[in-house]
């Protein structure tokens, strides 16, 4: 399960999506997430699915790799579906004891599951095709106007970059600790929910200690190198838009306009 988490990891490939400017991918991801909340019909979700499928195809990231990353959010999906299924008032379809499944609840539950799945896959696609350094540069460049209102743009981008870098490291550390605990007789699978939660304590304690130690080492390393934030810092590879980036903005604009049109007309 730990190995299945793909958010924050980078997949090396030579594709059109990989070569796009990170600012384009950040804006596209935000635009795609907004579009998922703009559409409210199956036609809109089919359009979003086609758009996402085309982007995955162009990125050359294996579809099986993207699906594998969905396994980590199955529990969240189940909770979302169950809550919407049984707690949404409307026309009754099936009654089980004191719980009633309504027509409106079934529709909202399915749509929420699809929306959440697309949201996770779309976000994962951005991190899989963009290195943490490029994401940092893109976020800092996009948020540059906020500097005029005294927002620490570089520090925010740096924190996001460090967080993304720490995700695969902590996942690997969790996997090692889990295997070590299993070798000592720990059982993370059997038992009810309370027993499983208690079994996670021997895993979480060393994981938190390791995370704090790594954070402290990183802070000391940055201080030893006289790191003082983004003031007067230059870039080794300055970002600049190319023809492919402008074309990507055009495709994104056309997709978003289509989603708005579907929302208005359907």
VOPAGU-2260 file (C-alpha; in pm, 1 decimal, decimal comma):
REM VOPAGU-2260
SITE   aa  ch    i         X         Y         Z
SITE  UNK   A    0       0,0       0,0       0,0
SITE  UNK   A    1     284,3     240,7      87,2
SITE  UNK   A    2     453,1     177,9    -246,1
SITE  UNK   A    3     129,4     254,6    -428,7
SITE  UNK   A    4     133,3     625,3    -337,7
SITE  UNK   A    5     253,7     818,0    -645,0
SITE  UNK   A    6     171,1    1175,4    -537,3
SITE  UNK   A    7     495,1    1374,6    -505,7
SITE  UNK   A    8     703,7    1129,4    -707,5
SITE  UNK   A    9     865,6    1210,1   -1043,0
SITE  UNK   A   10     842,7     972,6   -1340,5
SITE  UNK   A   11    1129,6    1018,5   -1587,3
SITE  UNK   A   12    1016,5    1026,8   -1951,8
SITE  UNK   A   13    1063,5    1229,0   -2269,7
SITE  UNK   A   14     718,7    1364,7   -2350,3
SITE  UNK   A   15     543,7    1685,6   -2452,4
SITE  UNK   A   16     398,7    1723,3   -2101,2
SITE  UNK   A   17     739,4    1678,8   -1934,9
SITE  UNK   A   18     888,1    1953,9   -2152,2
SITE  UNK   A   19     615,8    2209,2   -2077,0
SITE  UNK   A   20     690,3    2506,4   -1854,5
SITE  UNK   A   21     604,1    2424,9   -1489,1
SITE  UNK   A   22     384,8    2736,3   -1473,3
SITE  UNK   A   23     168,7    2592,5   -1751,7
SITE  UNK   A   24     126,6    2263,8   -1562,9
SITE  UNK   A   25      43,5    2441,2   -1237,2
SITE  UNK   A   26    -219,8    2661,7   -1404,4
SITE  UNK   A   27    -355,2    2360,8   -1597,3
SITE  UNK   A   28    -387,3    2153,9   -1279,2
SITE  UNK   A   29    -567,6    2433,7   -1096,7
SITE  UNK   A   30    -791,0    2491,8   -1399,4
SITE  UNK   A   31    -870,6    2120,3   -1426,4
SITE  UNK   A   32    -961,8    2100,0   -1055,3
SITE  UNK   A   33   -1188,3    2405,4   -1089,5
SITE  UNK   A   34   -1352,3    2251,4   -1396,8
SITE  UNK   A   35   -1444,5    1941,5   -1193,5
SITE  UNK   A   36   -1654,3    2165,8    -968,0
SITE  UNK   A   37   -1794,7    2366,3   -1259,3
SITE  UNK   A   38   -1950,9    2069,1   -1439,9
SITE  UNK   A   39   -2247,5    1894,4   -1278,6
SITE  UNK   A   40   -2359,0    1651,1   -1549,6
SITE  UNK   A   41   -2232,7    1324,9   -1696,0
SITE  UNK   A   42   -2148,2    1500,7   -2022,8
SITE  UNK   A   43   -1909,8    1728,9   -1832,0
SITE  UNK   A   44   -1743,8    1436,0   -1656,1
SITE  UNK   A   45   -1702,1    1252,8   -1986,9
SITE  UNK   A   46   -1531,9    1565,0   -2128,4
SITE  UNK   A   47   -1304,9    1579,4   -1820,9
SITE  UNK   A   48   -1224,5    1208,3   -1857,2
SITE  UNK   A   49   -1132,9    1251,0   -2224,7
SITE  UNK   A   50    -915,7    1554,1   -2147,2
SITE  UNK   A   51    -738,3    1369,3   -1864,3
SITE  UNK   A   52    -690,1    1056,9   -2079,1
SITE  UNK   A   53    -530,4    1265,0   -2355,8
SITE  UNK   A   54    -292,7    1428,2   -2106,2
SITE  UNK   A   55    -191,7    1089,1   -1960,7
SITE  UNK   A   56    -131,3     956,8   -2313,4
SITE  UNK   A   57      84,1    1259,0   -2404,0
SITE  UNK   A   58     280,0    1233,0   -2077,1
SITE  UNK   A   59     389,9     873,1   -2156,2
SITE  UNK   A   60     327,9     780,9   -1792,1
SITE  UNK   A   61     190,9     421,6   -1789,7
SITE  UNK   A   62    -180,4     411,4   -1710,5
SITE  UNK   A   63    -118,4     120,7   -1471,4
SITE  UNK   A   64     116,0     348,9   -1274,6
SITE  UNK   A   65    -156,8     610,7   -1245,2
SITE  UNK   A   66    -416,1     351,9   -1137,2
SITE  UNK   A   67    -175,4     212,3    -877,3
SITE  UNK   A   68    -168,5     552,4    -710,2
SITE  UNK   A   69    -547,2     537,1    -665,9
SITE  UNK   A   70    -525,0     241,5    -425,8
SITE  UNK   A   71    -402,9     468,1    -148,0
SITE  UNK   A   72    -728,3     671,0    -147,4
SITE  UNK   A   73    -975,6     381,4    -164,9
SITE  UNK   A   74   -1066,6     430,4     203,6
SITE  UNK   A   75   -1136,4     803,3     151,2
SITE  UNK   A   76   -1345,3     720,2    -155,6
SITE  UNK   A   77   -1547,0     465,9      40,3
SITE  UNK   A   78   -1618,9     714,6     320,9
SITE  UNK   A   79   -1724,4     980,3      67,3
SITE  UNK   A   80   -1953,8     740,5    -116,9
SITE  UNK   A   81   -2115,6     598,9     199,8
SITE  UNK   A   82   -2180,9     940,3     355,7
SITE  UNK   A   83   -2338,4    1080,2      39,7
SITE  UNK   A   84   -2528,1     758,0     -27,0
SITE  UNK   A   85   -2706,8     737,5     308,5
SITE  UNK   A   86   -2719,6    1098,4     430,0
SITE  UNK   A   87   -2862,9    1271,5     122,3
SITE  UNK   A   88   -3240,1    1329,4     141,2
SITE  UNK   A   89   -3457,8    1262,1    -161,1
SITE  UNK   A   90   -3659,5     994,8    -339,1
SITE  UNK   A   91   -3607,5     657,7    -160,4
SITE  UNK   A   92   -3469,8     367,1    -363,6
SITE  UNK   A   93   -3361,2     103,8    -108,5
SITE  UNK   A   94   -3411,3      91,7     269,5
SITE  UNK   A   95   -3180,6    -113,5     495,0
SITE  UNK   A   96   -3278,9    -101,5     863,3
SITE  UNK   A   97   -3281,0     272,9     947,7
SITE  UNK   A   98   -3067,3     365,3     648,6
SITE  UNK   A   99   -3216,6     473,0     318,8
SITE  UNK   A  100   -3047,9     503,3     -18,7
SITE  UNK   A  101   -3203,8     782,0    -221,5
SITE  UNK   A  102   -3193,0     854,0    -592,3
SITE  UNK   A  103   -3024,6    1190,1    -530,2
SITE  UNK   A  104   -2779,3    1030,5    -284,5
SITE  UNK   A  105   -2676,7     765,9    -537,7
SITE  UNK   A  106   -2619,8    1031,2    -805,8
SITE  UNK   A  107   -2415,9    1257,8    -576,8
SITE  UNK   A  108   -2214,7     964,4    -436,0
SITE  UNK   A  109   -2109,8     844,7    -781,9
SITE  UNK   A  110   -2028,0    1196,4    -899,0
SITE  UNK   A  111   -1823,6    1271,3    -586,3
SITE  UNK   A  112   -1627,1     947,4    -631,0
SITE  UNK   A  113   -1555,2    1032,9    -996,2
SITE  UNK   A  114   -1466,2    1391,7    -907,5
SITE  UNK   A  115   -1226,7    1287,5    -630,0
SITE  UNK   A  116   -1062,8    1023,7    -852,0
SITE  UNK   A  117   -1007,0    1274,6   -1133,4
SITE  UNK   A  118    -874,3    1530,0    -883,9
SITE  UNK   A  119    -613,6    1287,6    -744,9
SITE  UNK   A  120    -506,8    1159,9   -1088,8
SITE  UNK   A  121    -481,3    1513,5   -1228,7
SITE  UNK   A  122    -270,3    1631,8    -935,1
SITE  UNK   A  123     -50,6    1321,1    -955,2
SITE  UNK   A  124       5,5    1381,7   -1326,3
SITE  UNK   A  125     154,4    1722,9   -1247,9
SITE  UNK   A  126     400,2    1587,8    -987,2
SITE  UNK   A  127     486,9    1282,8   -1201,3
SITE  UNK   A  128     588,2    1502,7   -1495,5
SITE  UNK   A  129     756,3    1788,5   -1305,3
SITE  UNK   A  130    1063,8    1781,6   -1083,7
SITE  UNK   A  131    1038,6    1944,9    -737,9
SITE  UNK   A  132    1289,5    2213,3    -841,1
SITE  UNK   A  133    1083,4    2303,9   -1146,7
SITE  UNK   A  134     766,1    2315,1    -937,4
SITE  UNK   A  135     936,8    2549,8    -691,7
SITE  UNK   A  136    1048,4    2781,9    -971,8
SITE  UNK   A  137     703,0    2774,5   -1130,5
SITE  UNK   A  138     518,8    2850,6    -805,3
SITE  UNK   A  139     760,1    3130,1    -718,0
SITE  UNK   A  140     720,2    3286,1   -1062,0
SITE  UNK   A  141     339,8    3263,1   -1055,4
SITE  UNK   A  142     319,7    3414,4    -706,5
SITE  UNK   A  143     569,5    3692,1    -782,3
SITE  UNK   A  144     303,9    3972,1    -774,3
SITE  UNK   A  145     234,2    3881,0    -408,5
SITE  UNK   A  146     580,7    4009,6    -316,7
SITE  UNK   A  147     445,6    4363,0    -342,7
SITE  UNK   A  148     213,5    4293,3     -48,1
SITE  UNK   A  149     499,5    4149,3     162,2
SITE  UNK   A  150     410,0    3781,1     108,2
SITE  UNK   A  151     722,4    3557,3     145,4
SITE  UNK   A  152     680,1    3397,2    -196,1
SITE  UNK   A  153    1019,9    3225,5    -214,4
SITE  UNK   A  154     985,1    3075,9     133,8
SITE  UNK   A  155     636,7    2937,9      53,2
SITE  UNK   A  156     762,7    2783,1    -271,6
SITE  UNK   A  157    1064,0    2638,0     -89,8
SITE  UNK   A  158     841,7    2478,3     175,4
SITE  UNK   A  159     625,6    2320,7     -95,2
SITE  UNK   A  160     935,3    2187,7    -271,2
SITE  UNK   A  161    1076,2    2038,6      50,5
SITE  UNK   A  162     738,0    1879,7     130,4
SITE  UNK   A  163     725,4    1717,4    -215,7
SITE  UNK   A  164    1083,3    1594,7    -178,8
SITE  UNK   A  165    1006,7    1444,9     161,4
SITE  UNK   A  166     705,0    1242,3      39,0
SITE  UNK   A  167     902,5     963,3    -139,7
SITE  UNK   A  168    1169,7     968,5     135,4
SITE  UNK   A  169     913,9     922,4     412,7
SITE  UNK   A  170     731,6     655,1     211,8
SITE  UNK   A  171    1055,3     461,2     175,6
SITE  UNK   A  172    1128,9     507,6     546,3
SITE  UNK   A  173     777,1     387,2     635,5
SITE  UNK   A  174     823,0      78,5     418,5
SITE  UNK   A  175    1153,2      -5,3     590,3
SITE  UNK   A  176    1009,9      41,3     940,4
SITE  UNK   A  177     701,8    -165,2     853,3
SITE  UNK   A  178     913,7    -453,1     721,2
SITE  UNK   A  179    1134,2    -438,9    1031,2
SITE  UNK   A  180     828,0    -448,2    1259,8
SITE  UNK   A  181     675,7    -739,2    1063,9
SITE  UNK   A  182    1004,9    -929,2    1098,8
SITE  UNK   A  183     971,9    -880,9    1476,7
SITE  UNK   A  184     618,5   -1024,6    1476,5
SITE  UNK   A  185     402,8    -714,3    1427,6
SITE  UNK   A  186      67,6    -765,1    1254,9
SITE  UNK   A  187     -78,8    -469,6    1063,2
SITE  UNK   A  188    -353,5    -657,6     875,2
SITE  UNK   A  189    -562,8    -872,9    1109,9
SITE  UNK   A  190    -807,2    -756,9    1377,6
SITE  UNK   A  191   -1073,7    -489,2    1391,8
SITE  UNK   A  192   -1026,9    -117,2    1335,5
SITE  UNK   A  193    -916,6     -48,2    1696,6
SITE  UNK   A  194    -655,1    -325,8    1690,6
SITE  UNK   A  195    -520,8    -202,3    1356,4
SITE  UNK   A  196    -495,9     151,5    1498,6
SITE  UNK   A  197    -302,7      21,4    1803,0
SITE  UNK   A  198     -72,9    -178,4    1572,6
SITE  UNK   A  199      19,5     145,3    1391,9
SITE  UNK   A  200     173,7     298,7    1707,0
SITE  UNK   A  201     507,1     106,9    1674,0
SITE  UNK   A  202     517,9     233,1    1314,7
SITE  UNK   A  203     427,0     598,5    1370,6
SITE  UNK   A  204     662,1     667,8    1664,2
SITE  UNK   A  205     990,0     582,8    1481,3
SITE  UNK   A  206     853,8     746,3    1164,8
SITE  UNK   A  207     792,2    1079,1    1344,8
SITE  UNK   A  208    1135,1    1059,7    1510,5
SITE  UNK   A  209    1297,8     997,4    1172,1
SITE  UNK   A  210    1103,2    1284,6    1010,5
SITE  UNK   A  211    1202,7    1530,6    1287,4
SITE  UNK   A  212    1565,9    1420,2    1262,7
SITE  UNK   A  213    1569,8    1470,1     884,3
SITE  UNK   A  214    1405,6    1811,9     920,4
SITE  UNK   A  215    1664,2    1914,1    1181,2
SITE  UNK   A  216    1951,7    1793,5     960,2
SITE  UNK   A  217    1812,0    1988,8     665,7
SITE  UNK   A  218    1773,8    2305,9     873,5
SITE  UNK   A  219    2131,7    2278,2    1002,1
SITE  UNK   A  220    2263,9    2216,8     649,0
SITE  UNK   A  221    2080,6    2524,2     513,4
SITE  UNK   A  222    2207,4    2737,2     803,1
SITE  UNK   A  223    2565,8    2611,6     756,0
SITE  UNK   A  224    2547,9    2720,5     391,2
SITE  UNK   A  225    2426,8    3067,7     495,5
SITE  UNK   A  226    2085,8    3030,9     332,2
SITE  UNK   A  227    1896,2    3359,8     367,2
SITE  UNK   A  228    1583,1    3320,5     154,2
SITE  UNK   A  229    1511,6    3438,9    -197,3
SITE  UNK   A  230    1641,1    3796,3    -180,2
SITE  UNK   A  231    1887,1    3869,9    -467,6
SITE  UNK   A  232    1900,8    3502,5    -567,6
SITE  UNK   A  233    1939,4    3416,1    -937,6
SITE  UNK   A  234    1821,9    3111,3   -1134,1
SITE  UNK   A  235    2050,5    2868,5   -1312,3
SITE  UNK   A  236    1777,0    2796,7   -1568,0
SITE  UNK   A  237    1536,3    3094,9   -1594,5
SITE  UNK   A  238    1183,0    3005,2   -1701,3
SITE  UNK   A  239    1060,7    3130,9   -2036,0
SITE  UNK   A  240     749,8    3051,2   -2239,2
SITE  UNK   A  241     783,3    2873,4   -2573,4
SITE  UNK   A  242     540,0    2803,7   -2857,7
SITE  UNK   A  243     433,6    2470,5   -2702,8
SITE  UNK   A  244     350,2    2646,1   -2373,8
SITE  UNK   A  245     131,5    2904,7   -2547,0
SITE  UNK   A  246     -43,4    2624,2   -2737,8
SITE  UNK   A  247    -102,8    2441,8   -2409,3
SITE  UNK   A  248    -267,3    2753,9   -2264,5
SITE  UNK   A  249    -490,8    2765,1   -2571,0
SITE  UNK   A  250    -594,0    2399,6   -2524,8
SITE  UNK   A  251    -664,6    2460,8   -2155,3
SITE  UNK   A  252    -873,4    2768,4   -2234,2
SITE  UNK   A  253   -1074,3    2576,7   -2495,3
SITE  UNK   A  254   -1135,8    2290,5   -2249,4
SITE  UNK   A  255   -1244,9    2525,1   -1970,3
SITE  UNK   A  256   -1473,4    2718,3   -2208,2
SITE  UNK   A  257   -1628,8    2385,9   -2310,2
SITE  UNK   A  258   -1692,4    2295,7   -1943,9
SITE  UNK   A  259   -1860,8    2631,6   -1882,5
SITE  UNK   A  260   -2072,8    2586,7   -2195,7
SITE  UNK   A  261   -2179,7    2238,3   -2080,6
SITE  UNK   A  262   -2272,8    2381,0   -1738,2
SITE  UNK   A  263   -2485,2    2656,4   -1896,0
SITE  UNK   A  264   -2659,3    2455,9   -2166,5
SITE  UNK   A  265   -2715,1    2122,8   -1987,7
